Amino acid sequence: MNNAYLELLKRRPQFRLLWLAQVVSLTGDWFNTIALIILVNRFTDSGLAISLLFLARGLPPFLFGPIVGVVADRFDRRLVLVASDIAQTITALGFLLISSSGELWLLYVLTTLQATLASFFEPARAAILPGLVDRGQELLLANTLSSATWSVMLAFGAAVGGVATAVFGVRIALVINAMTFAASAALLSRIRPARIPPPTDSGKQSGWLDFLDGVRYILQRPRVGVFASVKGLSQVGSVDTLFSLYAASVFVVGNEGAITLGVLFMSFGLGAIIGPVLGNMAGDGSDRFLRRWIWIGFFLLAAGWIGFGVAPWLFAAALAIMVRGMGSSINWTYSNVWIQKKVPDQFLGRVFALDFSFFTLCYTMAVIATGVLIDAAQLGPRVVAVIFGGAGMLPFAAWVVVLRSQASVEPQEGEARTLHEAPVLSGE
């Protein structure tokens, strides 16, 4: 690990706890993902059934977006994180009850419940992070480390999870997932943020009005809205669904394609590590740097999809999906950095909740589109991947407009203060 990242972990013990919890939790997540994909493939051969699995994961964060943002701004974010993990521990154990095709409905119910609980986690985690480090180079390093960790654990968890599930079975993978949620909760309970944001005044107005204040905050600041849309615009096509279909029918390696799933997820994770790390080596974290690299990220997303669709071998498909992972990670990391630098603490939870809500809406639409193209239009996974590559060129082209429109408004130090010290909206 680069010395700068090691020094950050040594210098900021509270951030270190957040990071360790992320490492533990993400390890289990990929055991869960591979196990559930195998269960669905075992009981049905429908592409739509796989899409429904990821729809159950993606829809709750969108539906509960108005609530989770207010919760993250009103309550102790540390307690929100801990409560989410504890509840997910219990839910994760419920998957052990599924043993036949007649119980597949329970898989979708539990997945929806777990996704609902998880929807409270990410906005609170993203909002608490700036209180654990300085809002400067440390913030850029912390976000890159978090993104790289997600990617490393994707690669590690997918590889180990794929092999472990193939060797030991689905039930062991599900138990490991539950244990990691419990361990994450224990680590998060020890966090003591250095800066506590001023809470939303719940005594003066309802949570719904707090949510509307968050919406108004974004509408009054178009640049915030632009960067809050980056994750959603990057979600062209469902990686999870196509990986599942490639493992089942294109490159079937290992028991029920478990090795193929591990290789593809690992490659995506490696690409996601490389993207922002290379970006940090090439720039200084300025607004201009963030905008330009997000544009590069959109291009890599589209190119990766096309390469994935035409790849003749699993190795070539893995390389292509690595490129796509680079683009996805660049856009996720650098849009987060911009928001955390520009948005005041008391609005961070709501802005990130709206950010993630839009992302999950786009994710859900991508999952549905993938299922429809596979099952209704009777297109093969390769053709669908190429279609997504073409569609991915649209946000790439749109970002050119963003680059040109904002080239004349490169933020200076005073402008950054204006974003932080903007007039408080009604009820604050």
Stockholm file with secondary structure:
# STOCKHOLM 1.0

chainA/1-428         MNNAYLELLKRRPQFRLLWLAQVVSLTGDWFNTIALIILVNRFTDSGLAISLLFLARGLPPFLFGPIVGVVADRFDRRLVLVASDIAQTITALGFLLISSSGELWLLYVLTTLQATLASFFEPARAAILPGLVDRGQELLLANTLSSATWSVMLAFGAAVGGVATAVFGVRIALVINAMTFAASAALLSRIRPARIPPPTDSGKQSGWLDFLDGVRYILQRPRVGVFASVKGLSQVGSVDTLFSLYAASVFVVGNEGAITLGVLFMSFGLGAIIGPVLGNMAGDGSDRFLRRWIWIGFFLLAAGWIGFGVAPWLFAAALAIMVRGMGSSINWTYSNVWIQKKVPDQFLGRVFALDFSFFTLCYTMAVIATGVLIDAAQLGPRVVAVIFGGAGMLPFAAWVVVLRSQASVEPQEGEARTLHEAPVLSGE
#=GR chainA/1-428 SS CCHHHHHHHHHCHHHHHHHHHHHHHHHHHHHHHHHHHHHHHHHCCCHHHHHHHHHHHHHHHHHTHHHHHHHHHHSCHHHHHHHHHHHHHHHHHHGGGCCSGGGHHHHHHHHHHHHHHHTTHHHHHHHHGGGTSCTTHHHHHHHHHHHHHHHHHHHHHHHHHHHHHHHHCHHHHHHHHHHHHHHHHHHHTTCCCSSCCCCCCTTTSCHHHHHHHHHHHHHTCHHHHHHHTHHHHTCCSCHHHHHHHIIIIISCCSGGGHHHHHHHHHHHHHHHHHHHHHHHHHCCCCHHHHHHHHHHHHHHHHHHHHHHHHCSSHHHHHHHHHHHHHHHHHHHHHHHHHHHHHSCHHHHHHHHHHHHHHHHHHHHHHHHHHHIIIIISCCCHHHHHHHHHHHHHHHHHHHHHHHHHHGGGCCCHHHHHHHHTCCCCTTC
#=GC SS_cons         CCHHHHHHHHHCHHHHHHHHHHHHHHHHHHHHHHHHHHHHHHHCCCHHHHHHHHHHHHHHHHHTHHHHHHHHHHSCHHHHHHHHHHHHHHHHHHGGGCCSGGGHHHHHHHHHHHHHHHTTHHHHHHHHGGGTSCTTHHHHHHHHHHHHHHHHHHHHHHHHHHHHHHHHCHHHHHHHHHHHHHHHHHHHTTCCCSSCCCCCCTTTSCHHHHHHHHHHHHHTCHHHHHHHTHHHHTCCSCHHHHHHHIIIIISCCSGGGHHHHHHHHHHHHHHHHHHHHHHHHHCCCCHHHHHHHHHHHHHHHHHHHHHHHHCSSHHHHHHHHHHHHHHHHHHHHHHHHHHHHHSCHHHHHHHHHHHHHHHHHHHHHHHHHHHIIIIISCCCHHHHHHHHHHHHHHHHHHHHHHHHHHGGGCCCHHHHHHHHTCCCCTTC
//
